[in-house]
Amino acid sequence: MLGLAVIAQLVLGIAEVGHIDASSMQALQRAEDAGRATVEALRRAEASPFESCSDADLNVLRHIAYANSFVADMGRIDQGVVLCTALWGRLDAHSRLPVPHYRSRDYLVWSQQDILKTHYLSNMVAFGHSLAIASPSTFELNRFYQDVALRITNRDQSYVYAERESQRYNPAGAIRLLPEFQVQQCSNDMALCAQASARLHWLPLAYPGAFLGVLVVGLIAGTLACLLYLRNRRNRGVVEKLRNAILDGEIVLLYQPIVCVTDLTLKGYEALARWRPDHDSEIGPEVFVPLALQHGLSSALTKAVLERAIGEMRATLQSDDTLMLAINTEVADIEDPDFIAFAMDITADMPELRWQLHLEVTERADIRSPIFTQHVELLKQAGFALWIDDFGTGSANLSHLSYAQFDGIKIDRLFTSALSTVSPLRSIVPNLLRLAHELGLQVVIEGIETESQLQCVREIASEIHAQGWLFSKPLELGEIIQRPALA
């Protein structure tokens, strides 16, 4: 029986080596695709016949970025100074780049830079007078096997483009009973390499049933007790609490009004989730939303929010068919067939409300998948409105607007706060609004907190909608019922 266990362990090890090798090949393919697309975008930008940063030149850059899924934005630089970008337009205050982190032939590379103090970090590549700002999903390594550590580097490994640690479960260090295995794949025509590594699984932990089958009967009781202990220990903690909170209705909603900037008439609400555990203090979405994404609870969380929002706001929406209700979603939610079916089912008896439900997609992941595009089309055909949340930040990608037909964009509060200051971000909002107008997109601008910000928005685009503490804090459901419209 011990011999059978050894043979089974060898078979498992061979399979996992293949698993690690496949991970490195897939990561390298992703890196090669991104590298070729970035080089092509920069060469097209350098070929522009127009004066740098002129309207015609910005239009060329915008078309390049719009068609390239690996590039979030294209810009012009001169002696290390960023002069303009396709997304932000001409910059009133030029931003100087630091010394490049890496040089590959005629290309300069910067890693994790915040070029306009937006608090969003981007990888950038320059060629000549052209600058490519990489999409956040360019080196999206979380799409690959989670239990394998991955790195994308140059050929001599002196520069790391992206890396991700393994998320393999390691109870009490037991996984270290077996060695770590590492695979490296390098491109034939580009200075790129991908390394994948993982410590091989110990058979009793990976497949306890098979291991128990080849052990003596006397060990079964002790092994089962150990497995139960490990399972209970893993299930304890905040992830299990969040799972139970979703099921037990501890995720509650506040509703922040959305108004027309011209006359402050009420146009709708955004549903904002809060976790209110029994016998504990409230937990904000900045904590539990990433946790739900990491542990596969995003779809369940969004379903709970959608169901609660419709249940609480149905009467309000039916009383005024011009009101919107914005619901935050993730790319993973839209790609989930169960979520699509749930959204259809829960509104089946009131399809007329669907067009009032605005599903706002937060771009924490790549939306270029065919499944995402197909599901967006299904939702739109059913009557739902689809928006991009936090547009203009490091999560925005111009090419995303070409993969799916969105109805509108929501401009992040980061740019709103700069409207009444001398920040270089101040010039970005007019450029974003002009872009939205050209693409026929509706706009909501977040974070209006002062009269001066409101006045600036009115001067730029009086027809758009806005939300912020100047108009109202997020409201409990009872406050909405008592105050159906803003004065």
N, C-alpha and C positions, 0 to 999 in steps of 0.2 A: 504493500500500500504506500509505503514511503517512496518507492520507485515511481509509482504512478503520479504522486504529487510533484516529484522532481520533473518528470516529463511534461506535466501540465504547466509547470512554471516556465519551462523552456519555450513551449508553444506560445504562452502569453507574452514572453519577452520578445520573441521574433515578431509577433503581431504589433507590439507597441513600437518597436524600432521602425517598422513600416509606417506607422501612424506619425512618428516624429519626422521621418523623411518626407512624407507627403505634405506635412505642415510647412517645412522649409521651402519646398518647391512652389507651393501656392503663394507663400509670402513673397518669394522672389518674383513670380509672375506679376503680382500686384505692383511691386516696386518698379519692374521694367515698364509696365503699362503707364504708370504715373510719370516715370522719367521721360519716356518718349513723348507723351502728351505735353509735358511741360516744355521740353525742348522745342517741339513744334509750335506751341503757343508763343514762345519768345521769338522764334525766327519770323513768324508771321507779324508779330508786333514791330520787329526791327524793319520789316519791309514796308511799313506804312509810309505813303508818300506825303503825308500831311505834316504841318508844323506841330511840334510836340505840344501836347495838352490843348490843342485847339479843339473846337467842337467836333470837327470832322475826325480828328485823331482819337478823341475819346469815344466816338461812335465805333471806330475800328476796334479799339480795345474792348469795348463792351460786347461786340459781336464775337470776338475771340473768347472772352471769358464765358459768354452765354453758351457757346458750343462745346466747352471743355469741362468735363465733369471733375477733373482733378485740380482745376484752378478756381479759386474762389474770387479772385480779382486780378486785374492787370493794371500796371502803373508805369509811370515814367520817372527815371531818376537822372540826376546830373551830379557827378562828383560825390556820390553817396547821399544825396538829398532827394527825398521823395517829393515830386512836384505835383502829381495828380494821380488819380486812379479811376478806372472805369466806374466803380461803384460810388466813390465819394466825390468824383469830379475834381476840379482844380482846388488845391488846398490853400486857404488864406495864409496859414502858417506852415511853412515847409518843415518836414521832419527829417532829421539827419540819422542815417543808419550807423550802427557801430561797425567796427572792423569785422569783415566777414569771418565766419567761423571755419569756413572750408572753401578751397578753390579747386575746381576740376576743369582743367584747360581754360577756356574763356568764360566759364560760368562761376559766379560767386554765390555762396550759400550761407544763409543765416538761419539759425535754429531758434524756435520759440521766442520770437520777437514781438513786442508791442509797439508798433511804429507810431501810433497816435495816442498812446496812453489810454487805450480803451479797456484795458485789463483782459483783452483777448489775445492769446499768443498764437503766432502763425509762423510756419516755416516759409522762407522766401528764397527765390533764385533770381539772379540778375544776369542779363546778357546784353552787352552794349549799354544802351540807354533804356532798356525795357526791364520791367520787374514783374515776376509772377508770384502771387501770394497763394500758397497752397490751400486747398480745401481742407477743413478739419478731418475729413474722411479719406484723405489721400493715402495715408499709411494707417488705415483703420485695422489694427491687428486683432481687435476683439471679435472680428468676424470669423477668425480661425479657431481651432481647437483650444478651449480654455485651459486645458491641463498641460499645455506646452509653452515654455518660455520662448519668445521670438525677438530677434534683433535684425534690423536692416542697417547695413553699414556700407562704407566704401570698400574697395577691394582689400586694402591693407588693414582694415578695421580701426583706422585712426579717427574716423568720424562716424557717429551713430545718428542715422536719420530718425529712427523710431525704435522703441523697444517696449516689451511687455513681459512682466513676470508671470510665471506659472501660477495658476489658481488651484493646483492639485491639493486635495485634502490630505493632511499629514498627521494622523492621530498619534500623539505622543512620540513623534519622530520615527515611527515604525517604517515609514517609506524608505528611510536611509539604510535599511537592510540590504537593498540592492543598489547598484551603481547608477550614476547619471550617464545618460547617453546623449551625445551631441552630434548634429548633422549640419554641414555648411554647404550651401549651393551658391555658385557665383555665375553672373551673367557672362555670356560669351562676347557681347559687344558693348556692354556698359560697365562702368566702374561701380557695380553694385553686388553685394553679397547678402544672403539671408542665412542666419543661424537659428536653428531650432534645438531645444534641449529639454529634457525631462528626466526625472528619476523614475526608473521602471517600477511598476506596481508589484507589490508583494501579493501573491496569489490569494492568501487567506483574506486580505482586505478587499481586493478587487472582485473576487468571485467566491464568497464564503460558502455558497451552496456546493460548488464543485469541490472545494477543499474538504468540506465536511464529509463528502461522499467517499473520500479515499483515506480518511483517518479512522482509527479504531473507535468503536462505539463508546468507549470510556471517556473520550475527549469531547463528545458532542455536547454534553450539558455545559461544560465549562466554556466551550467556544461560543455557544449560543448566548450564554450570560454576558460574555465579553462584547459580542455584537450588539446586544440590546443596550448595554451600557454606552457604547460608542454612539449608537443611534440617538439615545435620549440626550446625551451630552451635546450632540450637534444641533438637535432640535430646540434646545434651550437657547435663549438669546433674543436679540432684537428682530431677527428675520422671522422667527416663529411668531413673535408678538405682532409684527406687522401683518402676517398672514391671517392671524386670528382677528386683528383689528378690522381688516377688510370684510371678513365674514360676519363680524359682530356689530357692524355699523358704527365703529368708532371714528371712521373718516367722515367728517362733517364738512359743510360748505358755507362759505361766505360769498356774498355777491357784490362786486364793485360796479357801480353804474358806468355806462359809456354814453357820452353826450356828443352833440354836434357843437363844434367850437364856435359857430357863428352866434347861435341864440341859446345855447346850453339846454336845448330840449333833449329829453331822455331818448336814447336810441337802443338801449339794451343793457345787459350785464355780462360780466365775466365770472364764472364759477371758480372759486379759489378753494382748494382742498386744505383742510387742517386735520391733524390727528389728535384727538382728544381722548387719551386712555382713561379708563376708570381709575380713580385714586392716584392720578399722576398729572403732571403739568403738560400743557399743549406742546406738540412737536410740529415744527414748520416743514413745508414741502421741500426746502433745501436739504433736509435730512432724509425723509422717507421716500421721496421720488427717486433719487439715485439708487437707494437701497432696493427699491422695487425693480428697477431696471436691471441691476446687477444679478438679482436672484430670481428672475423670471416671473415677477409678480406684477409687471407693468400693466398687462392686459386686464388682469383681475381688478387692479386698482382703478383703471379707467372705466371699466364696466360699472363698478360701484359708484363712481362719480357721476357717470352719465345717467344711471338709473335714479340716483337720488336727486340730481338736478331736474330731470324731467318730472319726477314725482312732486317736487316742491314748487316748481315754477310753471307747471302746466297751465294752471288757471290764469296766472299773470300773462303768459304768452298768448293764450286764447282770448284774453280780454283786449289785447292790442296786437294785431298781426304785423305791425311795423317793428316790434321789438325783436332784438337778436339775443341769443344766449350763447356765449363763447365757452367752449369746453376744451381744456388742454389735453392733447394726445401726444403719443410718441410715434416715431416711425414704426417701431415694432408692433404697436397696436393696429395701425392701418394694414400692416402686412399679415396680421393674424386673421385667418378666415373665421374663427369663432367670434372675434370682436365684430366683424362685418355682419355676421348673421345676428349677433346680439343687437346691434344698432338697428337693423331692419325689423327684428321681431318686437323690440320694445316700443317702436313707433308705428307698428303696423296698423293700430286702430286710430292713429291720428297722423296720417302722412302729411297733412297740411302744415304740421309744425316743423317738418324736417328742414325746410328752407330757412327757418328761424334759428336752427341749431348750427353754429359755426364751429367746426372742428379745427382747432388751431394746432398745427403740427410743429413741435419743437424739434429742430434739426440737431439732435445729438448723434445721429448716424446718417449713413449714406442713403439717399432716397432714389438711387438710380436703378433699383431692382425692378424687373418687369412686374413682379407681384404687387409692389407698392403702386405702380402706375395703373395696373388693372383695377386694383381695389379703390383707388381714388375715383376712377371712372365709374365704377359701380355705385359708389356713394353719391357722386354728383348726379348720375342718372336717377337715383332714388329721391333726389331733392336736397341732400345735405350740401352745405357750403364748406369749402376747404380753404384754410388760411395758413400762411407761414408765420410762425411766432418769432419774435426777437430778430426780425430782419435787419440787416445792416451791421450785425455783430460778427464775431469770429465764426459763428455757426452758419452764416449766410453764404450761399453759393449761387451766383447768377445762373449757372447752368441748370440748377434745380428747377428754375421756372420753365425750362424747355422740356422737362421730363414729365411733368404733370400739370394739368390745367387748374391753377389755383384761382380763387376768387379775390383774395386780398392778402395784404401783409400787415403785420403789426410791428411798428418801429419801437425798438428798445428804449427804455428810460435813460440809458446811458447818454444817448444823443440829446434827449430832451433837456437834461440837466445842464448841457453846454450851451443852450440857446441864448441865455442871458449872461454869458461870460465871454472871455476873450480866448477860450479854448479853441485849438485847431479843429475840434469836432464840430464847431458851430456851423461850418459851411456844408457839413455832410447832409443834414436834414433836407435842405432844399434840393440837393442832388437826388436823394432817395425818393422824394415826392415827385420830382420830374420823371424819374425812371418809372415809378408806379403809374403815373399818368400815361406815359408812352405805351405801357403794357396793358392798360385798361384794368388796373387793379384798384380795389377799394383800399382805404388806409385807416388804421386806428393808431394813434400815437400815445404811448404810455408815459406815465410819470409826470403829468402836469401838476406842479405843486405851488407855483406862484403866478400872480397876475402878469408879470413880465413875460414869463414863458408862454402863457396863453396868448398874449398880444402878439408875440413873435410868430406863433403858429397861425394866428388869424391873418397876419400880413403875408405869410408864405402860401397858405392854402386854406381858405376859409370854408371849403366844402367838406373837409375831412372830419372824422370823429376822434374823440380823445377820452382818456380816463386818467384819474389821479386824485390825490388827496385834496387838491383845490376844490374839486367838485363834491367828492364824498369819500370817506373811508370805506373799506369793505363792510358790507352790512350783514347782520344776521337776518334770517328769513323773516322773523317777526317785524323787523324794521322795514323791510320791503313792503310787506302787507300794509303797514301803517302809512308808508310814504311811497305810493306808486309812481310818482314822477318828481323830478327836481323842479324847484321853484325858479 
